[in-house]
Amino acid sequence: MIAAELSGSPNGRLVVGIPGLSANLRSFDVIFEALDPDQFRRLAYDPRGRGRSEKTAPGTYGWPAHARDVVEMADQVGAESFDLVGWSMGTWIAFVVCALAPGRVRRLVLIDGGGEPDSSSVAPVHAGLERLGAIYPSRAAFFELAKRMPMYTPWPAWKRLFDYELEDVEGGVRARTAKDAPWEDEAYRKSHDPYALWPAVTMPSLLVRAGREVLPGMGYILTASDAQRFLRDVPQSKLVEVDSDHYAIGMHPETARAIADFLASPPTAGAPAR
C-alpha cells in the first residue's frame, strides 16, 4: 500500500513528485502550490518504507521497485501520460520510470540529482538517517533538535515534513519511516551506474541544480561537471541553477517557479504533444 495525496483538477495533466532518500510526500508542497490546480493533477506520495506507506520486506526496495510503484499509481488514476518531478533519490527513480514506461513520461524534472555525487556529499545525508528508529520525548523536542541542524532549511517547510513523518509511540514520538528502507536504497545507488539510465530520457527535461554545497566544504550531490554532461548527452534538456543547497532547493520559490514554467510551457517545435 502506497500513501499518496491527489490535488488539483481530475482532468488536468498528472504530475508525480518522487521524494528523496528518507523524505515523504510533504517534500512537494512548495512546488505543487506553484502549479495551476486547473491545469494539473498533482500526485505526491510516500515511497514504500517511508512515511505512511507500507514497510515491505528486505530485498523489495531499489530504484526499479519504486519506479514500478510510480507506473502503477499512474495506471490507477488512468493517466496514459504524465510528468515526473524527482528530487535527489527521486531523480534516479525517475530515470527508471522513463525506461519502464517509454513514451508515457511527457516532461521530466530532476532536482539536484541524477549523476554520481561527490563522495563527501553523502555524509550529511547518511547522518540524517540516524533520526530513524530513535524515540524523542515529544514533537517539540524533536523540532528543537532538528531546527538547530544547518541542513533543514527553510524550517517551516521541513517542520511540515517532519510533523507528517512523526508518530506517537510509548515514550514520545518516532519517525514512521523504516530505517532499513533508505539504507537498502542507498546500497542500490552505490552499486549501479546512473549514467547508463540517461538514454531513457527522450522527453524534454529540466535539470535544477543547487549552486551551493550540501554543507560548506562537503561537495555536491549534483556536480557541475555532471550537469554539463547531462546537457551534452541528453537531447531537449535544459539547466537552471538556484542559489540554494541540496536540502533547501526543492522548497525554494525560484525552483518552484522554474518547474511551473517548464511544465506549463507549450511543446517544443517539432516534438509530439502527448
C-alpha positions as CSV (number, residue, x, y, z in Angstrom):
1,M,0.0,0.0,0.0
2,I,1.4,3.4,-1.0
3,A,0.2,6.5,0.8
4,A,-0.5,9.4,-1.6
5,E,-2.3,12.7,-1.9
6,L,-4.0,13.9,-5.1
7,S,-4.8,17.5,-5.6
8,G,-5.8,19.8,-8.5
9,S,-8.1,19.0,-11.4
10,P,-9.2,15.4,-12.1
11,N,-9.0,16.5,-15.8
12,G,-5.5,18.1,-15.5
13,R,-2.2,16.6,-16.6
14,L,-0.8,14.2,-14.0
15,V,2.4,15.3,-12.2
16,V,4.0,12.8,-9.9
17,G,6.5,14.0,-7.3
18,I,9.1,11.4,-6.3
19,P,10.8,12.2,-2.9
20,G,14.4,11.8,-1.7
21,L,16.0,9.1,0.3
22,S,14.2,9.5,3.6
23,A,11.6,12.1,2.6
24,N,7.8,11.9,2.2
25,L,5.0,13.5,0.2
26,R,5.3,16.8,2.1
27,S,8.6,17.4,0.1
28,F,6.5,18.7,-2.8
29,D,4.2,21.2,-1.0
30,V,6.0,24.3,-2.3
31,I,6.4,23.1,-5.8
32,F,2.9,21.8,-6.2
33,E,1.5,25.0,-4.8
34,A,3.1,26.8,-7.8
35,L,1.3,24.5,-10.3
36,D,-2.0,25.7,-11.6
37,P,-4.6,23.4,-10.0
38,D,-6.9,23.8,-13.0
39,Q,-4.2,22.6,-15.4
40,F,-2.5,19.9,-13.3
41,R,-3.5,16.9,-11.3
42,R,-0.7,16.7,-8.6
43,L,0.2,13.4,-7.0
44,A,2.7,13.4,-4.1
45,Y,3.4,10.1,-2.3
46,D,5.4,8.3,0.4
47,P,7.8,5.8,-1.3
48,R,7.5,2.3,0.1
49,G,9.1,2.1,3.5
50,R,8.6,5.8,4.1
51,G,6.0,7.9,5.9
52,R,2.6,6.2,5.9
53,S,3.3,3.7,3.1
54,E,3.8,0.0,3.7
55,K,7.1,-1.2,5.1
56,T,7.9,-4.0,2.7
57,A,10.3,-6.9,3.3
58,P,14.1,-6.6,2.9
59,G,15.1,-7.0,-0.8
60,T,12.0,-5.2,-2.0
61,Y,13.5,-1.7,-2.4
62,G,15.8,-0.3,-5.0
63,W,15.1,2.0,-7.9
64,P,13.1,-0.5,-10.1
65,A,10.7,-1.3,-7.2
66,H,10.0,2.4,-6.6
67,A,9.6,3.0,-10.4
68,R,7.1,0.2,-10.7
69,D,5.1,1.8,-7.9
70,V,5.0,5.1,-9.8
71,V,3.8,3.5,-13.0
72,E,1.2,1.5,-11.1
73,M,-0.2,4.7,-9.5
74,A,-0.4,6.4,-12.9
75,D,-2.3,3.4,-14.2
76,Q,-4.7,3.5,-11.2
77,V,-5.6,7.1,-11.9
78,G,-6.0,6.5,-15.6
79,A,-3.1,8.6,-16.8
80,E,-1.7,7.4,-20.1
81,S,1.0,10.1,-20.0
82,F,2.3,12.1,-17.0
83,D,5.0,14.4,-15.9
84,L,7.7,13.5,-13.3
85,V,9.4,15.7,-10.7
86,G,12.2,13.8,-8.9
87,W,14.3,15.2,-6.1
88,S,17.6,13.6,-5.0
89,M,16.9,9.8,-5.0
90,G,13.8,10.6,-6.9
91,T,15.9,11.6,-9.9
92,W,17.3,8.1,-10.3
93,I,13.9,6.6,-9.8
94,A,12.5,8.9,-12.5
95,F,15.1,7.6,-15.0
96,V,13.9,4.1,-14.4
97,V,10.3,5.1,-14.8
98,C,11.3,6.6,-18.2
99,A,12.9,3.2,-19.1
100,L,10.0,1.1,-17.8
101,A,7.3,3.2,-19.5
102,P,8.7,4.5,-22.8
103,G,6.6,7.2,-24.4
104,R,4.5,7.9,-21.3
105,V,6.6,10.5,-19.5
106,R,5.7,13.8,-21.1
107,R,8.2,16.0,-19.2
108,L,10.8,15.3,-16.7
109,V,12.2,17.5,-13.9
110,L,15.3,16.4,-12.0
111,I,16.1,18.3,-8.8
112,D,19.7,18.1,-7.7
113,G,20.5,14.6,-8.6
114,G,20.9,12.1,-11.4
115,G,24.7,11.7,-11.7
116,E,27.4,10.5,-9.3
117,P,27.6,12.6,-6.1
118,D,30.8,13.9,-4.6
119,S,31.9,11.1,-2.2
120,S,31.9,13.6,0.7
121,S,28.5,15.0,0.0
122,V,26.6,11.9,1.1
123,A,27.9,12.1,4.7
124,P,25.3,14.6,5.9
125,V,22.6,12.6,4.1
126,H,23.7,9.4,6.0
127,A,23.8,11.4,9.3
128,G,20.2,12.5,8.7
129,L,19.1,8.8,8.7
130,E,20.1,8.5,12.3
131,R,16.9,10.0,13.4
132,L,15.0,7.0,12.1
133,G,14.1,4.5,14.8
134,A,15.0,6.9,17.6
135,I,12.4,7.9,20.1
136,Y,12.2,11.6,21.1
137,P,10.3,12.9,24.2
138,S,7.9,15.0,22.1
139,R,7.3,16.6,18.8
140,A,8.5,19.9,20.3
141,A,11.7,18.3,21.5
142,F,12.4,16.8,18.0
143,F,11.6,20.1,16.3
144,E,14.0,21.9,18.6
145,L,16.8,19.5,17.7
146,A,16.1,19.5,14.0
147,K,15.8,23.2,13.8
148,R,19.4,23.6,15.1
149,M,20.7,21.5,12.2
150,P,22.1,23.6,9.4
151,M,20.6,21.5,6.6
152,Y,16.9,21.7,7.5
153,T,16.1,24.9,5.8
154,P,13.7,26.6,5.1
155,W,12.5,25.4,8.5
156,P,8.7,25.9,8.1
157,A,8.7,23.5,5.1
158,W,10.9,21.0,6.9
159,K,8.7,21.3,10.0
160,R,5.7,20.2,8.0
161,L,7.6,17.3,6.5
162,F,8.7,16.1,10.0
163,D,5.3,16.7,11.6
164,Y,3.8,14.4,8.9
165,E,6.6,11.9,9.5
166,L,6.4,11.6,13.2
167,E,4.0,9.2,15.1
168,D,3.2,8.9,18.7
169,V,4.7,5.9,20.5
170,E,5.3,4.9,24.1
171,G,7.8,7.3,25.5
172,G,7.3,10.1,22.9
173,V,7.4,10.2,19.1
174,R,9.3,8.4,16.4
175,A,9.6,8.6,12.6
176,R,7.2,6.4,10.7
177,T,9.9,5.7,8.1
178,A,11.6,2.3,8.4
179,K,15.4,2.7,9.0
180,D,16.3,-0.2,6.7
181,A,14.5,1.1,3.7
182,P,16.7,4.1,2.9
183,W,19.8,2.2,3.6
184,E,18.8,-0.5,1.2
185,D,18.1,2.1,-1.4
186,E,21.5,3.8,-0.7
187,A,23.2,0.4,-1.2
188,Y,21.4,0.1,-4.5
189,R,22.7,3.5,-5.6
190,K,26.3,2.7,-4.8
191,S,26.2,-0.5,-6.9
192,H,24.5,0.9,-10.1
193,D,25.6,3.3,-12.8
194,P,23.3,6.3,-13.1
195,Y,24.7,7.3,-16.5
196,A,23.5,4.1,-18.1
197,L,20.0,5.3,-17.5
198,W,20.3,8.7,-19.3
199,P,19.4,7.3,-22.7
200,A,15.9,6.6,-21.4
201,V,15.4,10.4,-21.2
202,T,13.9,11.1,-24.6
203,M,11.4,13.8,-23.5
204,P,12.0,17.5,-22.7
205,S,13.8,17.6,-19.3
206,L,14.7,20.3,-16.8
207,L,17.7,19.8,-14.5
208,V,17.6,22.1,-11.4
209,R,21.0,22.2,-9.7
210,A,21.9,23.6,-6.3
211,G,24.6,26.2,-6.6
212,R,25.8,25.7,-3.0
213,E,27.4,22.7,-1.5
214,V,25.2,20.3,0.5
215,L,27.0,21.7,3.6
216,P,30.0,24.0,3.4
217,G,33.1,22.0,2.4
218,M,31.1,18.8,1.8
219,G,30.7,18.9,-2.0
220,Y,27.7,18.5,-4.3
221,I,25.0,15.8,-4.8
222,L,24.8,17.0,-8.4
223,T,28.2,18.2,-9.5
224,A,28.7,20.9,-12.1
225,S,30.5,18.5,-14.4
226,D,27.6,16.1,-14.3
227,A,25.1,18.9,-15.0
228,Q,27.1,19.9,-18.1
229,R,27.5,16.3,-19.2
230,F,23.7,15.9,-19.0
231,L,23.2,18.9,-21.2
232,R,25.6,17.4,-23.8
233,D,24.3,13.9,-23.7
234,V,20.6,14.3,-23.3
235,P,18.6,16.0,-26.1
236,Q,15.9,18.5,-25.2
237,S,17.4,19.2,-21.8
238,K,17.9,22.5,-20.1
239,L,19.6,23.6,-16.8
240,V,18.6,26.0,-14.1
241,E,20.9,26.7,-11.2
242,V,19.4,28.0,-8.0
243,D,21.4,29.8,-5.2
244,S,20.5,27.1,-2.7
245,D,21.8,23.9,-1.2
246,H,20.5,20.3,-1.6
247,Y,18.1,20.4,1.3
248,A,16.5,23.7,0.5
249,I,16.4,23.6,-3.2
250,G,13.1,21.7,-3.6
251,M,11.4,24.2,-1.3
252,H,12.9,27.3,-2.9
253,P,10.5,29.7,-4.6
254,E,12.8,30.0,-7.6
255,T,12.8,26.3,-8.1
256,A,9.0,26.2,-7.9
257,R,8.7,29.0,-10.5
258,A,11.2,27.3,-12.9
259,I,9.3,24.0,-12.7
260,A,5.9,25.6,-13.1
261,D,7.1,27.5,-16.1
262,F,8.7,24.4,-17.7
263,L,5.7,22.1,-17.2
264,A,3.2,24.7,-18.4
265,S,5.2,25.7,-21.5
266,P,4.0,24.6,-24.9
267,P,5.7,21.6,-26.6
268,T,9.0,22.1,-28.3
269,A,8.7,22.8,-32.0
270,G,8.7,19.6,-33.9
271,A,8.1,17.5,-30.8
272,P,4.8,15.4,-30.5
273,A,2.3,16.7,-27.9
274,R,1.4,13.9,-25.6
